Amino acid sequence: MADLKKNLKLIKMQRRAQALRENLRKRKAQKMVREESKNEDTSDETDNSK
């Protein structure tokens, strides 16, 4: 019985770790997209000044 509980705890921890990694990856992707759009915005401003 103790082994079963230990395994359940491990599985929960692994699932949580997996979810955290996925969230981190999504946030990094969003951050990259935001930075790219910022770069596009600044390039638009320079185009307008010409």
C-alpha positions as CSV (number, residue, x, y, z in Angstrom):
1,M,0.0,0.0,0.0
2,A,2.8,2.4,0.8
3,D,4.4,1.7,-2.5
4,L,1.2,2.5,-4.3
5,K,1.0,5.9,-2.5
6,K,4.6,6.6,-3.3
7,N,4.0,5.9,-6.9
8,L,0.9,8.1,-7.0
9,K,2.9,10.9,-5.4
10,L,5.7,10.5,-8.0
11,I,3.2,10.5,-10.9
12,K,1.6,13.7,-9.5
13,M,4.9,15.4,-9.2
14,Q,5.9,14.3,-12.7
15,R,2.6,15.6,-14.2
16,R,3.1,18.9,-12.3
17,A,6.6,19.3,-13.5
18,Q,5.5,18.6,-17.1
19,A,2.7,21.2,-16.8
20,L,5.2,23.7,-15.4
21,R,7.6,23.1,-18.3
22,E,4.8,23.5,-20.8
23,N,3.7,26.8,-19.2
24,L,7.2,28.0,-19.3
25,R,7.6,27.1,-23.0
26,K,4.3,28.9,-23.8
27,R,5.4,32.0,-21.9
28,K,8.8,32.0,-23.7
29,A,6.9,31.7,-27.1
30,Q,4.6,34.6,-26.2
31,K,7.5,36.7,-25.1
32,M,9.3,36.1,-28.4
33,V,6.2,37.0,-30.3
34,R,5.8,40.2,-28.3
35,E,9.4,41.2,-28.9
36,E,9.0,40.5,-32.6
37,S,5.9,42.7,-32.7
38,K,7.8,45.4,-30.8
39,N,10.6,45.3,-33.4
40,E,8.0,45.5,-36.2
41,D,6.4,48.6,-34.5
42,T,9.8,50.4,-34.2
43,S,10.5,49.6,-37.9
44,D,7.1,51.1,-38.8
45,E,8.0,54.3,-37.0
46,T,11.3,54.6,-38.8
47,D,9.4,54.1,-42.1
48,N,7.0,56.9,-41.3
49,S,9.8,59.3,-40.5
50,K,11.3,59.0,-44.0
